[in-house]
Amino acid sequence: MAETVNRAPSNAKLETVTFGPDRPLSLDCGVALTPFTIAYNTYGELNAEKSNAVLVCHALTGDQHVANTHPATGKPGWWDLMVGPGKPIDTDRFFVICPNVIGGCQGTTGPESINPATGKAYGLDFPVITIADMVRAQTHLVDHLGIDSLFCVAGGSMGGMQALQWASAYPERVFSAIPLATAARHSAQNIAFHEVGRQAIQADPDWHGGAYYDHGTRPMKGLAVARMAAHITYMSESSLFQKFDRNLQDREQITYGFGPDFQIESYLRHQGFTFVDRFDANSYLYITRAMDYFDLAAEHDGSLAGAFKNTKTRFCIVSFTSDWHYPTSYNKQIVHALNAAAANVSFVEIASDKGHDAFLLNEPEMFATLSGFINSAAAQRGLK
Amino acid sequence: MAETVNRAPSNAKLETVTFGPDRPLSLDCGVALTPFTIAYNTYGELNAEKSNAVLVCHALTGDQHVANTHPATGKPGWWDLMVGPGKPIDTDRFFVICPNVIGGCQGTTGPESINPATGKAYGLDFPVITIADMVRAQTHLVDHLGIDSLFCVAGGSMGGMQALQWASAYPERVFSAIPLATAARHSAQNIAFHEVGRQAIQADPDWHGGAYYDHGTRPMKGLAVARMAAHITYMSESSLFQKFDRNLQDREQITYGFGPDFQIESYLRHQGFTFVDRFDANSYLYITRAMDYFDLAAEHDGSLAGAFKNTKTRFCIVSFTSDWHYPTSYNKQIVHALNAAAANVSFVEIASDKGHDAFLLNEPEMFATLSGFINSAAAQRGLK
């Protein structure tokens, strides 16, 4: 019914779980991280068979607040168009879990967490993590919830990387996977933009070699610049043109100065300076690094198909025509590998001018595609 | 003969000219700048009719050293593939002039020049300039050289903007124009990337509100970040892939750290930190602003065709398939306007995977196109 589509899930639960020395997190870098905490939200009810769990993985600057009002910003969940009652990931049918990634800054252990060895924030003493580490941490959470097999792992951008990693590393635990607007390997251009952001943060004297927590400072200007540069890559040239073109900001003519004459300048500054209120600069370093290191084929002798050998997981891959950050060609590499592995895969390229961020926005064809895929997979799983 | 193609022009002259209070530069912002100096290089000989002069306009980070070894870096001129004896812009036939733009930092008056009103460097007291101001300053130089009509005005990127501005504002003084890889209006995405660079510079505490000359500092880190971000836009995704892909820098495996594990990171850092040795951060602010303000149609009631009404100038417009900074679509807007103005225009889109920087690189089709155009125009002009 139409009137139920937009109601917020009333069954949201905001939780944390801490894993002690008996359950350390074995990281790719060789460190065993302990203790570690995962902050996560759930929506809906786990059925008696524990077969209706959907794990939603967030992107670089996302968090666990996928479908509830964000406690810090007061804004709607970052994917509340997708997750909620009557929505494609229907919280009336599915038990939805969304954890903050390891290395994050919304309650899961990351560089601003206290290092038990020193009693101070980790800073750069936090071990460098990978997408595989993020997923390994999530297996602890899924175990904790008593779930053997996830009905679905879904996410866009870095969330899509996690979905791919889940399906590759734990194929028997992933009934279906929905990686959107993503890549199986970070490209030179992707790494380049991330490096610019990291250099901007590290150039800020308030960064203090990552130990700013001890100095009562935060590298806000550097982080804002990093966010501004990244934000441009999330939008298409066409959407920037349509939204801003050369429109002036609260003025009739150019001022011959360096203020925000143009709306696009004002918008970018706003994006940069609101971001620093909700994000930790070191988390930005660590999470971008994890993405840069992501190269799923490299772990399988250079064969991406090898990463999905004998998989029984059902895949739905979605790309967007105007996404130049993770363009269709990157997504098609995944599809080709899945085809080579004889996997069950649907692929849709959706015509959109909204760029990479399209996966977060109101794209009816995406909703229809995912609803169809999820309903079909649910039927195969015997879910109502 | 092949062996002559690569000899450097032996007739390079490095000059400066200062225009005093009797010849102030009237800027678009309303300020009359005086005195002002133009540093420029010439190559070749002006003929008796003064009809063989080619004005080469440089891009954002270029300078007057188009075809001679750069006195500071020791590197070849930035366009020595194009300009020199036997090259498309043949210094054995033409008198080539290349001035440093107003607002620049290689000898032409700019923000690091001494403000006669204070006896100190201008810094942000330097007036904000436009592409039209750059061209207006160049008319002083061309007058000084006794040249009524330029045989050709050529340039890529911001140099192309100057070529368009010359042809629009002084049509009777421009026999032919070669704008390459350029735009008649800076787009929202173009402005966005520039704004990121400016924010990075202004975030650097060594910038001191632009008065760093007085503090014995230079905002090197901020300028390096600005350069890194911009540099990504000058290359195509494909060229970054082919040149760097995910290759590691002097190491066998990733280090789980924030050093330059990847070649692309090392390359970008090198680009950033060598740039600051040769460029003034405030000049970067001023010149990017001039580009942002460029909108040739806006000066003609929104009609780009109106900017070229009744033009007799011959145009050769060149774009590159992989240039996403000033893509073919931007260049075609110019072509369409010139067509609407019934101008004499050639347009070539050159297949290249080198991105925006292709216009600076070894692109044989570009050389062939420009040689053909220049030879034809020279014949029409009665030049040998």
Interface residues (C-beta under 8 A of the other chain):
Chain A: D28 C29 L124 P127 V128 R185 H186 S187 A188 Q189 I191 A192 F193 E195 V196 R198 Q199 A200 Q202 A203 D204 P205 K221 G222 A224 V225 M228 A229 I232 E237 L240 F241 K243 F244 D245 R246 I254 Y256 G257 F258 D261 F262 I264 E265 L268 R269 G272 L285 R289 D292 Y293 D295 A298 W324 P327
Chain B: D28 C29 L124 P127 V128 R185 H186 S187 A188 Q189 I191 A192 F193 E195 V196 R198 Q199 A200 Q202 A203 D204 P205 K221 G222 A224 V225 M228 A229 I232 E237 L240 F241 K243 F244 D245 R246 I254 Y256 G257 F258 D261 F262 I264 E265 L268 R269 G272 L285 R289 D292 Y293 D295 A298 W324 P327
